[in-house]
Amino acid sequence: MSNANQKKIIRCAIYTRKSHEEGLDQEFNSLDAQRDAAEAYIESQKLLGWRALPDRYDDGGFSGGTMERPGLQKLLRDIDDAKVDIIVVYKIDRLSRSLLDFTQMIDSFNKKDVCFVSVTQQISTTDSTGRMMLNILMTFAQYEREVIGDRIRDKVAAAKRRGKYCGGVPILGYDIDRENKKLIVNHYEVPVVRHIFRRFSQLGSAKKMAQELNEQGYRTKSWTTKKGRTRSGGEWNTSHVYRLLNNCIYVGKIAHKDRQYEGEHEGIVDVEIWKSVQKILSENKPIKVALSRAETVAPLKGVIRCGHCDSSMGPTYAKKNGRRYSYYLCERDTKRAVSQCPVRRVAAGEIESAVVHQLGAVFRSPTLVAKTFFAARELERAEIDRLEKRKNEISDELAGLRREAIELMRPECTKPDKEQKLMQVNQRAIELSRALTNVTEQKSAVTTANITERDISEAFQNIEEFWDVLYPAERNRLIRLIVEKIEVRETGIDMEVRTGGLATLITELAGLTVEIKERKS
C-alpha cells in the first residue's frame, strides 16, 4: 500500500474516573466498564485511523471537583509531551465536574490540537456545535453537583438536629463505631480529657496547658483511618487545647453552626466544669476596639513575616498602667507550647520606624528614582490616553444629541412625545457638557504636571515627616502600595519594594489621579 493511501494513526487516550472506592476491588469494576465502552467506540472509528493507547489513565476514589488526581495529572503530562491526539471518556463529568476547570482544560487541549470525545453523549470538540453542547452539558453537570451538595448539607443538618454523629476526625475520649456511625466512649482516654478541663480551669492559659501536657508525656489522639492507616498522636499546642475545650461533644451535645442539640452519645465532662471553662475562654477573648488616629495601628499587617519560621506576623497589644503597647507576633510560634522562635515578637513602633527609615534610604537611591520616574511617565501617558478617549466619546455623544435635537425641531416632525424627548435630550446635553469640561481640565492638569526626576527625588527626601502626618488608613494603604514583603530576622529586616506602587504614589502626590469636581451651572 502506498504512503498516500495510509491513514494517519490518531492516538486516543482513555480516561476513567469513579468518585468512591466502593466496588473497585471487584474483578470487573466501574473503571473497566468505562474503558470497555471507550475502546468499543475507538474501534468503530478504526477506518479513520483511531487507535487506543495502552497506557491507563484511571482515577478510582477521586472527586471530579478537583484537579489533584494522579491519573488526570499523568494524562495532562502526556498531552504536554505530544503523546495524545484525542481524549476519550465515557461521560464528560468523568473528566471534571467543575465548569471552570473543564473550560480551562478544553482551552489547553485546543491550543495543543488535542480533541475531546464523550462516548455516551456523542459530543466532540472538533466542531462549533459540539463545543456549544459541551458547555451546556457541563453547566448542567455543575448544577447537579451543587444540588447534590445542598442535599448532603440538608441531610447533615437534619441528622445533627436528631443528635446523630456525622463523621469527622476522632477526638480524644471517643472512638467511632463505623458500622453504626456512632461515638463510643474510650474509657482509657476519658481521665485525660477530664484532667485537661479541670486543670485549665485552674491555669486559665492554653499555652501553659499545652506545655504541661507535653512535659507530662501526654499526646494528642491516635487513631486508625478507614483505609487502615495509623495516625499517631503528637505534641500539644494551643490550637489542640482550644479545639478540645470548645467541643460540646464532651457534655453530650452535637453542634451545628451556632446551635447545639442533645446527642445520642454519652457525655464525659461535668456540665459545671464545662460552663466554668467556657466562661474563662470567653473572658480570654481579645476585645475588639475602634482605634483613633492617636492610637497605635498595624500598617505592616499582611506584609510582615518571620524570616526564621517562614510565618506571617500578626498584630497584638498589651496594656500596662493604662498605657497601650503594640507588637507583631510570629503566628506560628504562638501556637507552640514552648517557644522556638528567636524573633518571637517585635515592638510595633520600633519595627515601623525601622521600615520607614529603610524606605527613606531606598527611595533616595538614584537607580530607584530613575525607575520610578520612567514608571510615572508611563502612568502619565496612560492617563492622558484614557482622558483623550473619554473626551472623544463625550464629544461623539454630544454630536449625536445635536443631530437628534435638530431632527426633533423640524416642522415635519410629528412625534407625539416630541416635547418630552427634547427635554430629555437637552438635559443629557447639559450633563455631557459638564463632563466634557471636567475631563478637559483633568487632561490639562496631567499634561502640564510634567513630573521630573527632581520632583521624585524631592518627594522621597522627607518620607519620615510624610509618614508622621498620615492617618492610620493612609499608612496602611501606603505600605500595601509600595511594600511587597518584609522579613524579620535576628540580624535585621529584609524588604521588597514595588516599583510600580512607587510610581502610583508619585502620580497621586502630583495630583494626577485627583478628580476635578464638575462645575455646577
N, C-alpha and C positions, 0 to 999 in steps of 0.2 A: 504494500500500500504506500502511496506517495505521501510526502510530508503535507501537501496541500489538503489531502483528504483526512489527515489525522486530526482528531478532536483534541483541543487543549484540555489537559487534566485540571479540573476545578476541585480544589481541596476543601472538604467540608468537615468542620469541627462540630461534634455533637455535645451540647451542654445539657446536663440534667441537674435537678435540684429537688430536695424534699425538706420541708421545714422541720419535721420531727424525726427523731432517730427510731421511733417505734416501727418495727417491721423490717428494718434494714438488715437484720441478721438472717432473714429468710433466704433460701437458695435463689429465688426469683423475686426481687423486690420492686418497688415503685421506680427506682432509678433504672433498673433493667428494662422495665416496660416502656419507659420514656425513650430509652436508647433504641429498642426494637422498632418502635414506631418511626423514629427518625431515620434509622437505617433503611427501612422499607421505602420511605419517601425518597431518599437519596438514590436507591436502586431504581426507582421509577424514572429518575432523571439521568439514567446511565448514558443514554444516547447523546446527551448534551455534555458529557464529559465529567459528570459529578462523581466523586469518589470520597467515601468516608475515611477520615484519618483514623489510624489505630489508637492514638492517644485518647485517654478517657479524661473528661472534664466533669467530674461528679462532685456534688456538694450535698452530703447527707447530714441532716440536722442543722441546717443553716437557714436563717430567715432571709427572705427576698428584700427586706428593707435595709440591708446593709451591704456594703461593697467588700467587707472583710471576710471573703470566702476563699479558701485555698484553691478550689477548682476554678473559680472565676478569675482569680489573680493569675493562675497558670495560663488560662486562655488569653487573657489580655497581654501577657508577656509574649506568647507565641504570635499574636496579632502584630505586636510591635516588631517582632523578628521576621515578619512577612511570611509566616508559615501557614496562614489560613486565608482562604478566599471567601468562604461562606460559613456563617454560624447557623446551625440548625437546632431548634428547640421544639419541645412538644407543645408548649403554650408560652406566650410572651411573658407571662408573670413568673415563669421559671427563671428567666434571666434577671428580672428585677421587678419589685412591686413599688418602687419609688419613681414617680414620673420624672423628677429632676435627674436622678442617677441614670435612668434609662435614656432620657433625651441626650445627656452628655455622652453616654456610650455610643448612641447611634451617630451623633455628630463626629465622634472619634473614628467610628467604623467607616463613615463616608469619606473622611479625609484619607483613609488608608485603602480605599476602594474595596472594602470588605462588606458583603451583603448580609442581610439577616432574614431568616425564613422561620415562620411558625407553622408547624405541620398541620395541627388540627384546625387552625383558623385561616389557613391558606393566605397568609399575608407575607409580602416580601417588600424590601426597601428598594427594589430595582426600578420602581415607577412611582409617580407622584400620588396615584390613587392608593397604593399600598402604604405609603408613608402617612397619608391622611388617616386611613383606617387604623394604622398602628397607634397614632397619637390618641385617637378616640378610645380604642380599647385600653390603652394604658391609663387614661383618665378614669375609666370605669374600674380598672384594677386597683388603682389607688383609693378610689371612693369605697370599694368593697373592703379594703384593708382598714380604712378609717372606721367604717361601720362595725367591723369585727372588733376593733379596739374599743369602741364605745360600748359594745355588748359585754366585753370582758370586764371593763371598768364597772358597769352597772351590776354585773354578776358578783364581783368582788365586794362592792358596796352592800349589796343585799346579804351576802354571806356574813360580812362583819357585823351587820345590824343584828344578826342572829347569834353573834358571839363566836363564829367559827374562825379557826386559824386559816389564813390564806397563803401560807408559804413565806419564804424568805430565808435568810441565813439563820441557823440555830443560835440561840442566845444562851448565855451561862445560866445554869439552873434548870434547863429544859432540854429534852431530846424530841425528835419528831417521829411520830408513828406514820410512816409514809403510806401505809396501806389504808389506814382510816383517816389520814390527813388531820391528825390531832396532835396537840402538845402534851407530852407526858413529863412528869417531874423527874429530874435527875437528882436523886437523894444524896449522891456524893458531892454534888456542886451546890446544893441548897445552903449549907453553912457558910460557904464563901460569899454568896450573894448577900445573905443576911448580915455577915460581918462588914461588907462594904457599905451597906446602908447605915448600919449602926455607927461605924467608925467615921463616916463622912459627916454624920450629924454632930460629931464631936470636933472634927478638924475644920469643916466648912470650906475646904480647899481641894479642888480636883487634882491640882498639881501635887500637893502633899500626899493625897490619897494614892495616886499612881506611883509615886516614889516609894511609899511604904509597901505597897503590894509587890513591887519589883524586888525590894530589899528582902521581903519575907518569902520570896520564891514563887509567888502566885503567877499564873499565866492566863491569858485570855482563852476563850472557848476553843477546844479542839473538837473537830467533827469530821465525818466522812460524807463525801458528796454522793449523789445518786449513782454516779458512774464508778464509785468505789475509790475515789481519790481522797487521801487524807489531808486535812487542813490543820496543821499544828498550831497551837496557841503561841503567842509571842509576848513581848513585854507590854505592859500597860502604858498608855499615855492619857492625856486629859480628855481626848475625844472618846476613848473607850469608856472612861468613867462617866462622862456626861450622858452618853447613849444608854448606859445601863441604868443610871439614876432616873432618867426621864421616861423609861419604858414602863407603861402602865400594865403590861402583861404580868408583872410581878405582883400586882394586887388583884389578879383575876379578871382583868378587863382587856378588851380589844379596841384599839384606836383606829378611827378612820377620819382622816383630815383633822378637823378641830373638835371632833366628838368622840366620846368613849362609850362602849357598850359592855354589858356583862358577858364574860367569855365562858366557853364550855370547859376551859381548863381550870386547874386549881391554883389559887394564888399562894405565893410562898413568902411574902413580906407583909408584916403587920401594917394595917392601914394607917395607924397613928404615926409610925416611923416614916411611912411614905409621905404623909402630909407634912411632917417636920422637915424632911429633906426637900420637898418641893418649895417650902417657904424659904429655905436657905438659898436654893437655886434662884428663886425669884428675886431675893434681895441682892444676890451677887451679880445680877444682870446689869450691864452698864446703862446709865441713864442718858438718854439722848437729849442734848440741849442745843438750842439755837445759838450759834456763835455770832457775836457782834464784831465789828471791824477791829475793836481793840483786843479781842481775844485771839489766841493762837489758833491757826488753821493748819491744814495739811496739804500744801500745794504740791508736795512731792509724791503724794499718794498715786499709785498706779505706774510710776516710773522708777521708784527707788527699790533696789533689790539687795539682798545679802549675797555678796560675792563668794563667801565661804560655803554657804548651804545651798546656793542657787535657788533662793526662795524670795518671794516678794516680802516687803516690809510694810506693815500696816501701822496707822497712827493710833496712839493711845494717850492717855493723860493720867496724872495723879494730882491730888490736892493736898497741900500741907500748909497749915497755919493760914488758911484762907487764900493761898496763892496757888495758881494752876501751873503745872509743869507738863509740857508735851514731849512725847517721844515717838520714835519709829522703832517697832519691834520686828525681829526676824520671826515671821509667822510659822515657819517650820519648827523653830526651836521652842516656841511657846507650847507646842503640843507634846514635847518630850517631857518625861517625868524628871529627868536630870539634864540640865543644860549642857550642850556640847558645842555651842557656837561661841567663838571668841568675840564676835561682834555683838551678839545678843540684842542690844538696844543702843540707840544714839539719841542724844538730845535734839529735838526738832529745831530749836533756834540755832544751835551750832552748825548742824549739817546744812540747813537752809542758807546760812550766811556763807558757809564754805562753797556751796554750789553757786550762789550769786557771784562770789568773788572769782571763782574759776570761770564762770560765764564771761565776766568782765575781761579776764585775761584772754579768753578765746576770741571774744568779739573784737579785741584790739589787734588781732593777728592780721597783717596786711593781706595774706592769702585769703582768709575768710572774708575780709572786707571786699576784696575783688570778686570773689564768688557770689557774695550776697548782692553786689552791685549788678552783675550780669543777670542774676535771677530776678532782681527787682525790675530791671529794664524789660525782661520778658513779660513780667506781670503787667507792666505799664502798657506794652504793646497789645497784650491780650485784652486788657480793659478798654483800650481805645477802639479796638476792632469790635468788641461787644457793643459799646455805646454807638459806634457808627452804624452797625447793623440794626440796632434798635431804632436809631434816628430814621433810617431809611424805611423801616417797617411802619413807623408812625406817619411819615410823610406820604407813603403809598396809601395808607388807610384814609388819611385826610383828603387826598386827591379823589379817592373813590366816593367819599361822603359829599364832596363838592359836586361831582357829576350826578349823584343821586338827588341832591338838593335842586340842581338845575332842572332835572327831569320832572321833579315834583312841582316846580313853579311854572312849568309851561302851561299855557291856557288850555291846550288839548288834553292835559292830564285830568282824568275824571275819577281817580281812585276815591272810594268812599271815606277812607281813613287818611286822606291827604294831609290835613292839618296836624293830626296826631303824629303822623310819620315825620313831617317836617320838624316838629318839636323834638322828637327823639334824635333826628339827625343833627339838629343844632346843638342839643345837649352833649351828644357824643363828640362833636367837633370841638366844643369848649374844653372837654376833658382831655382830648388828644393834644390840643394846643398847649395846655399847661404841661402835659407830659413831655412834649417836644422841647419846651423851654427848659424844663428840668434836665433832660438828657443833654441838651446842648451845653448847659452850664457845667454839668458833670464832665463832659468831654473836654471842655475848655480848661477845667481845673486840672485834669490829668495831663493834658498836653503841655500846660505851662509849668507843671511841677518840676520837671527836669531834675530828677534825683541824680546827684553826683556821688562819686566815691567819698568826697569830703563830707557830704551830708551824712552818709552812712557811718563814717569814722567818728564824726562828732556825736551822732546819736548813740553810739556804743561807748563813748568815753565815760558817761555818768550812769551806768546801769545800776549801781548800788543806790544812788539817790532816786532813780526812777522806780526801783523796787519798793522803796520805803513809802512812797505816796500811793501805791496801788491798793485797791480794795481786795479782800480775800478772793472773790470770784475772779478778779482780774489777774491776780497772782497765779491762781490755778490754771487759767487759760493760757497765760504766758508760758508757763512751764510745759504744758502739753503741746504748745505750738512749736517750741524750739528745742525741747529735750526729748531724745528717743529713749534713753535708758541711763540710769545712774546705778553703779555698783559700788557698795560699801565694803571695804576690806580693812583688816587691822592696820595695813600700811597706808591707807588713804582711800580716795574715791576715784573711780573711772567714770567718764561721762561721754555719751554720744550725742552730738548736736544735729538737728535737722536744718540743712542749709535752706531748703525750700520754706521752712517755717520762719527763718530769719528774714527772708525776702518778703513774706506776707506781713511780718511785723513792721518792716521798714515802710512798706506801702501804706499801712494803716497809720503809722506815725506821720507820714507825709499827707494824709488826708485823702488818699486815692479811693478808698472804699467807703468814705463817709457820704451818705446820701444827702443831696441838696433838697430841702423841702420844697414841695410845689408851691408856687406863688398863688395866693388867693386873690381873686379879682374883687 
